[in-house]
């Protein structure tokens, strides 16, 4: 379910200079780079920032109670609320009137 903040395979230690190089995905924005060079102490400090505090709740809901599952169920329920009497059969194909369907997201004006 949960994954590490960093990948151990992407860590390289240069013993001669006592530096740690961590390769990662290309960053976006002004300061584009795909690696980080630190001393050993700086690297350990950077990694330990990602350790959660004791009893900190990292994952609130998963599975049936996750946001995605609840959204999918809500969408199905909303489609079931369409009046079945508005269905018509044309040449053995089912046509559903969705004129009463209201989307949850309002498109932006731009």
TIVO-2410 file (N, C-alpha, C; in nm, 3 decimals):
# residues 110
REC num residu      c1      c2      c3 atome chaine
REC   1      X   0.080  -0.119   0.000     N      A
REC   1      X   0.000   0.000   0.000    CA      A
REC   1      X   0.085   0.126   0.000     C      A
REC   2      X   0.175   0.133   0.095     N      A
REC   2      X   0.257   0.252   0.104    CA      A
REC   2      X   0.394   0.220   0.048     C      A
REC   3      X   0.459   0.317  -0.008     N      A
REC   3      X   0.591   0.294  -0.066    CA      A
REC   3      X   0.691   0.392  -0.005     C      A
REC   4      X   0.818   0.359  -0.025     N      A
REC   4      X   0.924   0.444   0.030    CA      A
REC   4      X   0.926   0.579  -0.039     C      A
REC   5      X   0.978   0.677   0.031     N      A
REC   5      X   0.992   0.811  -0.024    CA      A
REC   5      X   1.105   0.814  -0.127     C      A
REC   6      X   1.204   0.728  -0.108     N      A
REC   6      X   1.317   0.723  -0.199    CA      A
REC   6      X   1.345   0.579  -0.237     C      A
REC   7      X   1.419   0.561  -0.347     N      A
REC   7      X   1.454   0.428  -0.396    CA      A
REC   7      X   1.600   0.401  -0.361     C      A
REC   8      X   1.625   0.292  -0.293     N      A
REC   8      X   1.760   0.258  -0.249    CA      A
REC   8      X   1.853   0.233  -0.369     C      A
REC   9      X   1.798   0.184  -0.478     N      A
REC   9      X   1.879   0.154  -0.597    CA      A
REC   9      X   1.935   0.281  -0.662     C      A
REC  10      X   1.876   0.395  -0.633     N      A
REC  10      X   1.919   0.521  -0.694    CA      A
REC  10      X   2.024   0.595  -0.611     C      A
REC  11      X   2.070   0.534  -0.502     N      A
REC  11      X   2.168   0.597  -0.415    CA      A
REC  11      X   2.307   0.547  -0.452     C      A
REC  12      X   2.401   0.641  -0.471     N      A
REC  12      X   2.541   0.608  -0.501    CA      A
REC  12      X   2.629   0.682  -0.401     C      A
REC  13      X   2.721   0.608  -0.339     N      A
REC  13      X   2.813   0.670  -0.244    CA      A
REC  13      X   2.951   0.677  -0.307     C      A
REC  14      X   3.010   0.796  -0.314     N      A
REC  14      X   3.144   0.817  -0.366    CA      A
REC  14      X   3.237   0.827  -0.245     C      A
REC  15      X   3.315   0.723  -0.224     N      A
REC  15      X   3.399   0.717  -0.104    CA      A
REC  15      X   3.512   0.820  -0.109     C      A
REC  16      X   3.563   0.847  -0.227     N      A
REC  16      X   3.675   0.939  -0.242    CA      A
REC  16      X   3.639   1.080  -0.193     C      A
REC  17      X   3.522   1.127  -0.231     N      A
REC  17      X   3.479   1.262  -0.193    CA      A
REC  17      X   3.384   1.262  -0.073     C      A
REC  18      X   3.344   1.143  -0.028     N      A
REC  18      X   3.250   1.126   0.082    CA      A
REC  18      X   3.118   1.199   0.054     C      A
REC  19      X   3.068   1.183  -0.068     N      A
REC  19      X   2.941   1.243  -0.110    CA      A
REC  19      X   2.843   1.133  -0.147     C      A
REC  20      X   2.716   1.163  -0.133     N      A
REC  20      X   2.609   1.073  -0.172    CA      A
REC  20      X   2.536   1.137  -0.289     C      A
REC  21      X   2.520   1.060  -0.398     N      A
REC  21      X   2.447   1.107  -0.515    CA      A
REC  21      X   2.317   1.028  -0.521     C      A
REC  22      X   2.207   1.099  -0.525     N      A
REC  22      X   2.076   1.034  -0.537    CA      A
REC  22      X   2.015   1.075  -0.670     C      A
REC  23      X   1.993   0.976  -0.758     N      A
REC  23      X   1.932   1.000  -0.890    CA      A
REC  23      X   1.781   0.989  -0.876     C      A
REC  24      X   1.709   1.080  -0.940     N      A
REC  24      X   1.563   1.079  -0.932    CA      A
REC  24      X   1.504   1.128  -1.063     C      A
REC  25      X   1.372   1.143  -1.067     N      A
REC  25      X   1.306   1.194  -1.186    CA      A
REC  25      X   1.343   1.340  -1.207     C      A
REC  26      X   1.332   1.386  -1.330     N      A
REC  26      X   1.361   1.525  -1.362    CA      A
REC  26      X   1.261   1.617  -1.293     C      A
REC  27      X   1.312   1.716  -1.221     N      A
REC  27      X   1.225   1.812  -1.154    CA      A
REC  27      X   1.169   1.911  -1.254     C      A
REC  28      X   1.052   1.963  -1.224     N      A
REC  28      X   0.991   2.065  -1.307    CA      A
REC  28      X   1.024   2.202  -1.251     C      A
REC  29      X   1.004   2.302  -1.332     N      A
REC  29      X   1.020   2.438  -1.284    CA      A
REC  29      X   1.153   2.500  -1.322     C      A
REC  30      X   1.193   2.597  -1.243     N      A
REC  30      X   1.310   2.678  -1.272    CA      A
REC  30      X   1.441   2.602  -1.254     C      A
REC  31      X   1.451   2.523  -1.147     N      A
REC  31      X   1.575   2.454  -1.112    CA      A
REC  31      X   1.566   2.309  -1.155     C      A
REC  32      X   1.581   2.280  -1.285     N      A
REC  32      X   1.566   2.144  -1.337    CA      A
REC  32      X   1.692   2.064  -1.313     C      A
REC  33      X   1.675   1.948  -1.249     N      A
REC  33      X   1.786   1.855  -1.231    CA      A
REC  33      X   1.728   1.719  -1.195     C      A
REC  34      X   1.805   1.614  -1.220     N      A
REC  34      X   1.758   1.479  -1.191    CA      A
REC  34      X   1.850   1.408  -1.092     C      A
REC  35      X   1.926   1.482  -1.014     N      A
REC  35      X   2.012   1.422  -0.913    CA      A
REC  35      X   2.031   1.520  -0.799     C      A
REC  36      X   2.079   1.465  -0.686     N      A
REC  36      X   2.103   1.547  -0.568    CA      A
REC  36      X   2.236   1.501  -0.509     C      A
REC  37      X   2.329   1.593  -0.486     N      A
REC  37      X   2.460   1.561  -0.428    CA      A
REC  37      X   2.467   1.622  -0.289     C      A
REC  38      X   2.489   1.534  -0.188     N      A
REC  38      X   2.495   1.579  -0.049    CA      A
REC  38      X   2.609   1.509   0.022     C      A
REC  39      X   2.646   1.564   0.136     N      A
REC  39      X   2.735   1.489   0.224    CA      A
REC  39      X   2.650   1.381   0.292     C      A
REC  40      X   2.716   1.287   0.356     N      A
REC  40      X   2.644   1.177   0.421    CA      A
REC  40      X   2.548   1.230   0.527     C      A
REC  41      X   2.594   1.325   0.608     N      A
REC  41      X   2.511   1.380   0.714    CA      A
REC  41      X   2.390   1.453   0.658     C      A
REC  42      X   2.409   1.532   0.552     N      A
REC  42      X   2.298   1.604   0.490    CA      A
REC  42      X   2.196   1.508   0.431     C      A
REC  43      X   2.244   1.400   0.370     N      A
REC  43      X   2.154   1.302   0.309    CA      A
REC  43      X   2.070   1.232   0.415     C      A
REC  44      X   2.134   1.192   0.525     N      A
REC  44      X   2.060   1.126   0.633    CA      A
REC  44      X   1.958   1.223   0.692     C      A
REC  45      X   1.994   1.348   0.707     N      A
REC  45      X   1.900   1.448   0.759    CA      A
REC  45      X   1.781   1.466   0.665     C      A
REC  46      X   1.807   1.466   0.535     N      A
REC  46      X   1.699   1.482   0.438    CA      A
REC  46      X   1.605   1.362   0.440     C      A
REC  47      X   1.659   1.245   0.457     N      A
REC  47      X   1.576   1.124   0.458    CA      A
REC  47      X   1.495   1.113   0.586     C      A
REC  48      X   1.554   1.149   0.699     N      A
REC  48      X   1.482   1.135   0.826    CA      A
REC  48      X   1.367   1.236   0.839     C      A
REC  49      X   1.363   1.337   0.755     N      A
REC  49      X   1.250   1.430   0.757    CA      A
REC  49      X   1.121   1.361   0.713     C      A
REC  50      X   1.134   1.250   0.640     N      A
REC  50      X   1.016   1.180   0.589    CA      A
REC  50      X   0.963   1.074   0.684     C      A
REC  51      X   1.026   1.055   0.798     N      A
REC  51      X   0.979   0.958   0.896    CA      A
REC  51      X   0.865   1.023   0.975     C      A
REC  52      X   0.747   0.962   0.976     N      A
REC  52      X   0.635   1.023   1.049    CA      A
REC  52      X   0.654   1.014   1.200     C      A
REC  53      X   0.588   1.103   1.270     N      A
REC  53      X   0.592   1.102   1.416    CA      A
REC  53      X   0.520   0.979   1.468     C      A
REC  54      X   0.548   0.942   1.590     N      A
REC  54      X   0.486   0.826   1.652    CA      A
REC  54      X   0.335   0.845   1.657     C      A
REC  55      X   0.261   0.743   1.620     N      A
REC  55      X   0.114   0.742   1.619    CA      A
REC  55      X   0.054   0.836   1.515     C      A
REC  56      X   0.133   0.882   1.418     N      A
REC  56      X   0.079   0.968   1.312    CA      A
REC  56      X   0.005   0.881   1.211     C      A
REC  57      X  -0.116   0.921   1.173     N      A
REC  57      X  -0.198   0.842   1.083    CA      A
REC  57      X  -0.165   0.879   0.939     C      A
REC  58      X  -0.099   0.787   0.869     N      A
REC  58      X  -0.057   0.813   0.731    CA      A
REC  58      X  -0.170   0.787   0.632     C      A
REC  59      X  -0.240   0.677   0.646     N      A
REC  59      X  -0.348   0.642   0.554    CA      A
REC  59      X  -0.479   0.643   0.630     C      A
REC  60      X  -0.570   0.726   0.588     N      A
REC  60      X  -0.698   0.733   0.658    CA      A
REC  60      X  -0.795   0.628   0.605     C      A
REC  61      X  -0.818   0.626   0.477     N      A
REC  61      X  -0.916   0.534   0.419    CA      A
REC  61      X  -0.852   0.462   0.301     C      A
REC  62      X  -0.883   0.334   0.287     N      A
REC  62      X  -0.838   0.258   0.172    CA      A
REC  62      X  -0.944   0.154   0.140     C      A
REC  63      X  -0.938   0.100   0.020     N      A
REC  63      X  -1.035  -0.003  -0.019    CA      A
REC  63      X  -1.173   0.056  -0.037     C      A
REC  64      X  -1.271  -0.004   0.028     N      A
REC  64      X  -1.411   0.034   0.012    CA      A
REC  64      X  -1.435   0.178   0.056     C      A
REC  65      X  -1.361   0.226   0.155     N      A
REC  65      X  -1.384   0.360   0.212    CA      A
REC  65      X  -1.298   0.469   0.147     C      A
REC  66      X  -1.216   0.436   0.048     N      A
REC  66      X  -1.129   0.537  -0.014    CA      A
REC  66      X  -1.210   0.637  -0.093     C      A
REC  67      X  -1.150   0.752  -0.119     N      A
REC  67      X  -1.219   0.858  -0.195    CA      A
REC  67      X  -1.260   0.810  -0.332     C      A
REC  68      X  -1.173   0.735  -0.398     N      A
REC  68      X  -1.203   0.688  -0.533    CA      A
REC  68      X  -1.323   0.594  -0.533     C      A
REC  69      X  -1.324   0.499  -0.440     N      A
REC  69      X  -1.435   0.403  -0.433    CA      A
REC  69      X  -1.566   0.473  -0.402     C      A
REC  70      X  -1.562   0.568  -0.309     N      A
REC  70      X  -1.684   0.641  -0.276    CA      A
REC  70      X  -1.733   0.723  -0.395     C      A
REC  71      X  -1.639   0.782  -0.471     N      A
REC  71      X  -1.678   0.860  -0.589    CA      A
REC  71      X  -1.740   0.773  -0.697     C      A
REC  72      X  -1.683   0.654  -0.719     N      A
REC  72      X  -1.738   0.563  -0.820    CA      A
REC  72      X  -1.879   0.519  -0.780     C      A
REC  73      X  -1.897   0.486  -0.653     N      A
REC  73      X  -2.030   0.445  -0.607    CA      A
REC  73      X  -2.130   0.559  -0.619     C      A
REC  74      X  -2.087   0.681  -0.588     N      A
REC  74      X  -2.177   0.796  -0.598    CA      A
REC  74      X  -2.219   0.820  -0.743     C      A
REC  75      X  -2.123   0.802  -0.836     N      A
REC  75      X  -2.155   0.822  -0.977    CA      A
REC  75      X  -2.255   0.717  -1.024     C      A
REC  76      X  -2.237   0.592  -0.978     N      A
REC  76      X  -2.330   0.486  -1.017    CA      A
REC  76      X  -2.468   0.514  -0.960     C      A
REC  77      X  -2.475   0.558  -0.836     N      A
REC  77      X  -2.603   0.591  -0.774    CA      A
REC  77      X  -2.671   0.706  -0.846     C      A
REC  78      X  -2.592   0.803  -0.890     N      A
REC  78      X  -2.648   0.919  -0.959    CA      A
REC  78      X  -2.706   0.875  -1.094     C      A
REC  79      X  -2.639   0.783  -1.161     N      A
REC  79      X  -2.690   0.735  -1.290    CA      A
REC  79      X  -2.816   0.649  -1.269     C      A
REC  80      X  -2.826   0.579  -1.154     N      A
REC  80      X  -2.944   0.498  -1.125    CA      A
REC  80      X  -3.064   0.585  -1.091     C      A
REC  81      X  -3.040   0.710  -1.048     N      A
REC  81      X  -3.148   0.800  -1.014    CA      A
REC  81      X  -3.222   0.851  -1.138     C      A
REC  82      X  -3.167   0.829  -1.257     N      A
REC  82      X  -3.234   0.871  -1.380    CA      A
REC  82      X  -3.360   0.786  -1.394     C      A
REC  83      X  -3.472   0.850  -1.426     N      A
REC  83      X  -3.601   0.781  -1.435    CA      A
REC  83      X  -3.598   0.676  -1.545     C      A
REC  84      X  -3.623   0.548  -1.511     N      A
REC  84      X  -3.618   0.443  -1.614    CA      A
REC  84      X  -3.729   0.455  -1.717     C      A
REC  85      X  -3.834   0.531  -1.688     N      A
REC  85      X  -3.943   0.546  -1.785    CA      A
REC  85      X  -3.900   0.633  -1.903     C      A
REC  86      X  -3.789   0.702  -1.892     N      A
REC  86      X  -3.743   0.786  -2.002    CA      A
REC  86      X  -3.661   0.708  -2.103     C      A
REC  87      X  -3.646   0.576  -2.080     N      A
REC  87      X  -3.572   0.493  -2.174    CA      A
REC  87      X  -3.660   0.461  -2.293     C      A
REC  88      X  -3.602   0.456  -2.409     N      A
REC  88      X  -3.676   0.422  -2.530    CA      A
REC  88      X  -3.597   0.318  -2.607     C      A
REC  89      X  -3.667   0.232  -2.678     N      A
REC  89      X  -3.600   0.130  -2.759    CA      A
REC  89      X  -3.616   0.169  -2.904     C      A
REC  90      X  -3.503   0.185  -2.973     N      A
REC  90      X  -3.503   0.220  -3.114    CA      A
REC  90      X  -3.419   0.117  -3.187     C      A
REC  91      X  -3.481   0.039  -3.276     N      A
REC  91      X  -3.412  -0.064  -3.355    CA      A
REC  91      X  -3.328  -0.156  -3.266     C      A
REC  92      X  -3.389  -0.208  -3.160     N      A
REC  92      X  -3.324  -0.301  -3.066    CA      A
REC  92      X  -3.206  -0.239  -2.994     C      A
REC  93      X  -3.196  -0.109  -2.989     N      A
REC  93      X  -3.092  -0.041  -2.912    CA      A
REC  93      X  -3.159   0.042  -2.804     C      A
REC  94      X  -3.099   0.039  -2.687     N      A
REC  94      X  -3.155   0.110  -2.573    CA      A
REC  94      X  -3.104   0.253  -2.572     C      A
REC  95      X  -3.193   0.350  -2.567     N      A
REC  95      X  -3.158   0.492  -2.561    CA      A
REC  95      X  -3.201   0.543  -2.424     C      A
REC  96      X  -3.108   0.603  -2.352     N      A
REC  96      X  -3.136   0.655  -2.218    CA      A
REC  96      X  -3.134   0.807  -2.222     C      A
REC  97      X  -3.237   0.867  -2.169     N      A
REC  97      X  -3.245   1.013  -2.162    CA      A
REC  97      X  -3.164   1.060  -2.041     C      A
REC  98      X  -3.058   1.134  -2.064     N      A
REC  98      X  -2.973   1.183  -1.956    CA      A
REC  98      X  -2.985   1.334  -1.940     C      A
REC  99      X  -3.098   1.389  -1.981     N      A
REC  99      X  -3.116   1.534  -1.972    CA      A
REC  99      X  -3.122   1.583  -1.827     C      A
REC 100      X  -3.159   1.494  -1.734     N      A
REC 100      X  -3.165   1.533  -1.593    CA      A
REC 100      X  -3.031   1.515  -1.522     C      A
REC 101      X  -2.933   1.459  -1.589     N      A
REC 101      X  -2.802   1.434  -1.527    CA      A
REC 101      X  -2.730   1.566  -1.503     C      A
REC 102      X  -2.679   1.585  -1.380     N      A
REC 102      X  -2.603   1.705  -1.347    CA      A
REC 102      X  -2.465   1.662  -1.302     C      A
REC 103      X  -2.363   1.714  -1.369     N      A
REC 103      X  -2.227   1.679  -1.330    CA      A
REC 103      X  -2.190   1.752  -1.202     C      A
REC 104      X  -2.099   1.693  -1.123     N      A
REC 104      X  -2.058   1.755  -0.998    CA      A
REC 104      X  -1.961   1.870  -1.021     C      A
REC 105      X  -1.880   1.859  -1.126     N      A
REC 105      X  -1.780   1.963  -1.153    CA      A
REC 105      X  -1.836   2.063  -1.253     C      A
REC 106      X  -1.813   2.188  -1.225     N      A
REC 106      X  -1.856   2.294  -1.315    CA      A
REC 106      X  -1.733   2.332  -1.399     C      A
REC 107      X  -1.742   2.327  -1.533     N      A
REC 107      X  -1.626   2.362  -1.614    CA      A
REC 107      X  -1.588   2.509  -1.598     C      A
REC 108      X  -1.459   2.536  -1.607     N      A
REC 108      X  -1.413   2.674  -1.592    CA      A
REC 108      X  -1.452   2.757  -1.713     C      A
REC 109      X  -1.465   2.885  -1.693     N      A
REC 109      X  -1.504   2.974  -1.802    CA      A
REC 109      X  -1.391   3.002  -1.898     C      A
REC 110      X  -1.266   2.971  -1.857     N      A
REC 110      X  -1.154   2.996  -1.946    CA      A
REC 110      X  -1.137   2.878  -2.035     C      A
***
